[in-house]
Amino acid sequence: MQERSIMWKYIREEVECLPTLWEYAHLEEVAKELAAKQIDKVYYVASGSSLNVAKVVHSWMEKYWNCEVVCLAPLEFKQRQ
């Protein structure tokens, strides 16, 4: 059966990819570095799937990194400046 959109293929592949990405994310190291440098805000400027992933983990990052996390598309980021 032919898919309506290639996005369905990508969505199915994410199930296989996310555990590998999580393993290499070095999340504890990032948290320590943010705390050491007293960083209180992190911007993720991304598009497409990358922006979607950032939005999915947004609240987790804020909780464990103890800082504000802002997820924006490139145009949104540019308009803020």
N, C-alpha and C positions, 0 to 999 in steps of 0.2 A: 504494500500500500504506500502510495506516495504521500509525503508530508505536505501540509499546506504551506509551511514555512520552514526555512532552515533553522529557525530559532528552536523548534522542537528537538532537533538533533543536538544543538548546543545545550539545551536544558538537561537532556538525558546524560550528556557527557560530564556535566558538572558534578553529578553524584560520584563519579570516579575520581575527578580531579581535586575536589575540596579536601579530602583527607591528606593528600600529598602536600597541598599548599599549606594546610594547617601545620603539618609537621615541620616545615621549613620557615615558618613565619617569624620565629625568634621573638615571640610576644613578650616573654619575661624580660629579655634584654632591652627591648624597646621601652617597656615600662620603667625600668631602672634608669635608662638614659634620660627619659622625659623628666623624671623626678630629680635627677642630679642637676639637670640644666634649668630646672624650675620653669618648664614650658607649660603654659596653661591653655593653649589652643593649638589644634592641629587641623590643617586644611587638606582635604583630599580633593584634588581637581582631576576629574576623570570623565569619561564618556562611555556609553554603551554598557557592556557587561561589567567593566571595572567600576563604574559608578554604581551599578546595581549592587555589587558585592559590598562596596563601601557603605551603602545605605543599610544593607542587611546587618552588618556588624557594628554599625554606628553606636548603638546604645551599649553594646558590650565593651567597645573601646573606651567610651566615656567612663564606664564603671571601673574597669580594671586599670586604665591608664590615669585615672583621676584628673582628667582635663577635658575641656570642651572639644568636640570633634565636629567639623563642618564639612559636609559633602556637597560639592558643587560641580556643575558642568562648566567647561571652559568659558563660555559666554557669560554665565552667571558670575563667575569669579572676576572676569574682566570688568563687568558692570559695577562691581563693588569698589573698584579702585578709583 
